[in-house]
């Protein structure tokens, strides 16, 4: 399943939360790999910019690594 951006910018929320936790993309990618998800830095960058769709599996793992909620990841930018 692929989750598409609409008026909710999931990628922006991933980046915002990642940065708030002082985590670099490289660290997020390494932790994703430890959980069995191998994506490139370019794909993660595209996800964060809203240029690439995030899968439900990727979103679940990112949620766990960033220790956040789906509500935060699916939050509208203006909220």
Biotite code that builds the C-alpha atoms (Angstrom):
import biotite.structure as struc

atoms = struc.array([
    struc.Atom([0.000, 0.000, 0.000], chain_id="A", res_id=1, res_name="UNK", atom_name="CA", element="C"),
    struc.Atom([1.257, 3.484, -0.862], chain_id="A", res_id=2, res_name="UNK", atom_name="CA", element="C"),
    struc.Atom([0.199, 6.552, 1.090], chain_id="A", res_id=3, res_name="UNK", atom_name="CA", element="C"),
    struc.Atom([-0.034, 9.621, -1.112], chain_id="A", res_id=4, res_name="UNK", atom_name="CA", element="C"),
    struc.Atom([0.438, 13.210, -0.014], chain_id="A", res_id=5, res_name="UNK", atom_name="CA", element="C"),
    struc.Atom([-2.595, 15.450, -0.364], chain_id="A", res_id=6, res_name="UNK", atom_name="CA", element="C"),
    struc.Atom([-3.154, 18.404, 1.944], chain_id="A", res_id=7, res_name="UNK", atom_name="CA", element="C"),
    struc.Atom([-1.161, 16.499, 4.552], chain_id="A", res_id=8, res_name="UNK", atom_name="CA", element="C"),
    struc.Atom([2.552, 16.648, 3.813], chain_id="A", res_id=9, res_name="UNK", atom_name="CA", element="C"),
    struc.Atom([3.803, 13.436, 5.397], chain_id="A", res_id=10, res_name="UNK", atom_name="CA", element="C"),
    struc.Atom([7.347, 13.991, 4.148], chain_id="A", res_id=11, res_name="UNK", atom_name="CA", element="C"),
    struc.Atom([7.531, 17.443, 5.726], chain_id="A", res_id=12, res_name="UNK", atom_name="CA", element="C"),
    struc.Atom([6.305, 15.966, 9.006], chain_id="A", res_id=13, res_name="UNK", atom_name="CA", element="C"),
    struc.Atom([8.910, 13.192, 8.877], chain_id="A", res_id=14, res_name="UNK", atom_name="CA", element="C"),
    struc.Atom([11.660, 15.761, 8.326], chain_id="A", res_id=15, res_name="UNK", atom_name="CA", element="C"),
    struc.Atom([10.316, 18.114, 11.002], chain_id="A", res_id=16, res_name="UNK", atom_name="CA", element="C"),
    struc.Atom([10.154, 15.363, 13.616], chain_id="A", res_id=17, res_name="UNK", atom_name="CA", element="C"),
    struc.Atom([13.531, 13.910, 12.602], chain_id="A", res_id=18, res_name="UNK", atom_name="CA", element="C"),
    struc.Atom([15.221, 17.304, 12.933], chain_id="A", res_id=19, res_name="UNK", atom_name="CA", element="C"),
    struc.Atom([13.486, 18.010, 16.258], chain_id="A", res_id=20, res_name="UNK", atom_name="CA", element="C"),
    struc.Atom([15.147, 14.832, 17.550], chain_id="A", res_id=21, res_name="UNK", atom_name="CA", element="C"),
    struc.Atom([18.558, 15.966, 16.241], chain_id="A", res_id=22, res_name="UNK", atom_name="CA", element="C"),
    struc.Atom([18.679, 12.996, 13.892], chain_id="A", res_id=23, res_name="UNK", atom_name="CA", element="C"),
    struc.Atom([20.438, 13.100, 10.537], chain_id="A", res_id=24, res_name="UNK", atom_name="CA", element="C"),
    struc.Atom([19.023, 11.326, 7.488], chain_id="A", res_id=25, res_name="UNK", atom_name="CA", element="C"),
    struc.Atom([21.945, 8.918, 7.636], chain_id="A", res_id=26, res_name="UNK", atom_name="CA", element="C"),
    struc.Atom([21.025, 7.837, 11.170], chain_id="A", res_id=27, res_name="UNK", atom_name="CA", element="C"),
    struc.Atom([17.376, 7.344, 10.230], chain_id="A", res_id=28, res_name="UNK", atom_name="CA", element="C"),
    struc.Atom([18.440, 5.258, 7.227], chain_id="A", res_id=29, res_name="UNK", atom_name="CA", element="C"),
    struc.Atom([20.791, 3.133, 9.347], chain_id="A", res_id=30, res_name="UNK", atom_name="CA", element="C"),
    struc.Atom([18.027, 2.448, 11.863], chain_id="A", res_id=31, res_name="UNK", atom_name="CA", element="C"),
    struc.Atom([15.618, 1.616, 9.041], chain_id="A", res_id=32, res_name="UNK", atom_name="CA", element="C"),
    struc.Atom([18.150, -0.875, 7.677], chain_id="A", res_id=33, res_name="UNK", atom_name="CA", element="C"),
    struc.Atom([18.423, -2.514, 11.099], chain_id="A", res_id=34, res_name="UNK", atom_name="CA", element="C"),
    struc.Atom([14.649, -3.070, 10.906], chain_id="A", res_id=35, res_name="UNK", atom_name="CA", element="C"),
    struc.Atom([14.962, -4.654, 7.451], chain_id="A", res_id=36, res_name="UNK", atom_name="CA", element="C"),
    struc.Atom([14.001, -1.649, 5.305], chain_id="A", res_id=37, res_name="UNK", atom_name="CA", element="C"),
    struc.Atom([16.641, -0.701, 2.783], chain_id="A", res_id=38, res_name="UNK", atom_name="CA", element="C"),
    struc.Atom([16.002, 2.563, 0.983], chain_id="A", res_id=39, res_name="UNK", atom_name="CA", element="C"),
    struc.Atom([18.528, 4.979, -0.414], chain_id="A", res_id=40, res_name="UNK", atom_name="CA", element="C"),
    struc.Atom([19.269, 8.407, 0.968], chain_id="A", res_id=41, res_name="UNK", atom_name="CA", element="C"),
    struc.Atom([17.922, 9.847, -2.279], chain_id="A", res_id=42, res_name="UNK", atom_name="CA", element="C"),
    struc.Atom([14.557, 8.122, -1.772], chain_id="A", res_id=43, res_name="UNK", atom_name="CA", element="C"),
    struc.Atom([14.359, 9.356, 1.834], chain_id="A", res_id=44, res_name="UNK", atom_name="CA", element="C"),
    struc.Atom([15.190, 12.864, 0.644], chain_id="A", res_id=45, res_name="UNK", atom_name="CA", element="C"),
    struc.Atom([12.462, 12.625, -1.997], chain_id="A", res_id=46, res_name="UNK", atom_name="CA", element="C"),
    struc.Atom([9.967, 11.380, 0.604], chain_id="A", res_id=47, res_name="UNK", atom_name="CA", element="C"),
    struc.Atom([10.791, 14.309, 2.872], chain_id="A", res_id=48, res_name="UNK", atom_name="CA", element="C"),
    struc.Atom([10.343, 16.746, -0.030], chain_id="A", res_id=49, res_name="UNK", atom_name="CA", element="C"),
    struc.Atom([7.024, 15.167, -1.039], chain_id="A", res_id=50, res_name="UNK", atom_name="CA", element="C"),
    struc.Atom([8.442, 13.935, -4.354], chain_id="A", res_id=51, res_name="UNK", atom_name="CA", element="C"),
    struc.Atom([8.200, 10.225, -3.552], chain_id="A", res_id=52, res_name="UNK", atom_name="CA", element="C"),
    struc.Atom([5.365, 8.284, -1.947], chain_id="A", res_id=53, res_name="UNK", atom_name="CA", element="C"),
    struc.Atom([5.979, 6.579, 1.368], chain_id="A", res_id=54, res_name="UNK", atom_name="CA", element="C"),
    struc.Atom([4.665, 3.062, 1.830], chain_id="A", res_id=55, res_name="UNK", atom_name="CA", element="C"),
    struc.Atom([2.641, 2.049, 4.857], chain_id="A", res_id=56, res_name="UNK", atom_name="CA", element="C"),
    struc.Atom([5.484, -0.261, 5.935], chain_id="A", res_id=57, res_name="UNK", atom_name="CA", element="C"),
    struc.Atom([8.037, 2.539, 5.668], chain_id="A", res_id=58, res_name="UNK", atom_name="CA", element="C"),
    struc.Atom([5.768, 4.886, 7.604], chain_id="A", res_id=59, res_name="UNK", atom_name="CA", element="C"),
    struc.Atom([5.307, 2.323, 10.393], chain_id="A", res_id=60, res_name="UNK", atom_name="CA", element="C"),
    struc.Atom([9.062, 1.849, 10.777], chain_id="A", res_id=61, res_name="UNK", atom_name="CA", element="C"),
    struc.Atom([9.736, 5.598, 10.634], chain_id="A", res_id=62, res_name="UNK", atom_name="CA", element="C"),
    struc.Atom([7.079, 6.137, 13.315], chain_id="A", res_id=63, res_name="UNK", atom_name="CA", element="C"),
    struc.Atom([8.775, 3.595, 15.563], chain_id="A", res_id=64, res_name="UNK", atom_name="CA", element="C"),
    struc.Atom([12.275, 4.978, 15.015], chain_id="A", res_id=65, res_name="UNK", atom_name="CA", element="C"),
    struc.Atom([11.220, 8.589, 15.564], chain_id="A", res_id=66, res_name="UNK", atom_name="CA", element="C"),
    struc.Atom([9.178, 7.525, 18.595], chain_id="A", res_id=67, res_name="UNK", atom_name="CA", element="C"),
    struc.Atom([6.187, 9.512, 17.403], chain_id="A", res_id=68, res_name="UNK", atom_name="CA", element="C"),
    struc.Atom([2.530, 8.957, 16.592], chain_id="A", res_id=69, res_name="UNK", atom_name="CA", element="C"),
    struc.Atom([0.611, 8.581, 13.372], chain_id="A", res_id=70, res_name="UNK", atom_name="CA", element="C"),
    struc.Atom([-1.274, 11.729, 14.383], chain_id="A", res_id=71, res_name="UNK", atom_name="CA", element="C"),
    struc.Atom([1.993, 13.691, 14.300], chain_id="A", res_id=72, res_name="UNK", atom_name="CA", element="C"),
    struc.Atom([3.058, 12.142, 11.000], chain_id="A", res_id=73, res_name="UNK", atom_name="CA", element="C"),
    struc.Atom([-0.355, 12.820, 9.414], chain_id="A", res_id=74, res_name="UNK", atom_name="CA", element="C"),
    struc.Atom([-0.743, 16.301, 10.860], chain_id="A", res_id=75, res_name="UNK", atom_name="CA", element="C"),
    struc.Atom([-1.706, 19.061, 8.442], chain_id="A", res_id=76, res_name="UNK", atom_name="CA", element="C"),
    struc.Atom([1.112, 21.576, 8.068], chain_id="A", res_id=77, res_name="UNK", atom_name="CA", element="C"),
    struc.Atom([-1.068, 24.445, 9.288], chain_id="A", res_id=78, res_name="UNK", atom_name="CA", element="C"),
    struc.Atom([-2.144, 22.696, 12.504], chain_id="A", res_id=79, res_name="UNK", atom_name="CA", element="C"),
])
